[in-house]
């Protein structure tokens, strides 16, 4: 990518989210920042996930995912969901099942359970469109953003 374009992209701000999916042999979750509401009625949300992520294929197969909002100050906590052994991401931390049975870590601000409504290949990522079927605001606290995280995901890894 042209560095002049990347410099502008780096100024965009995003939230920091945990995207959870139930696979055949366990629960997985990953950190995502390219998340946005994209329709009011029906309630739709989009999340962009790189093609080479394990969660990518798991979401396609499961047809569902959950998005949890991380609260400000979750920098250390979010590292848990970046480890390579996906079967250990929830190990040793308190978590709960959402209304749809997806696993989420305790301490998140809120979550949405989504049915996969559509997906679009967009370059090196797939844009997953989820229809929100349930959700809950758990804590009315400020969510974490890329500005709090001290960086911006550039899609390069």
Secondary structure, DSSP 8 states (H G I E B T S, - for coil): --HHHHHHHTT---B-EEEEEEETTEEEEEEE--EEEEETTTTEEEEEEETTSHHHHHHHHHSEEEEEE-BTT-HHHHGGGG-S-GGGTTTTS-EEE-TTS-EEETT-SEEEEEEEEEEEEETTEEEEEEEEEEEEE---S-B-BHHHHTS---S--
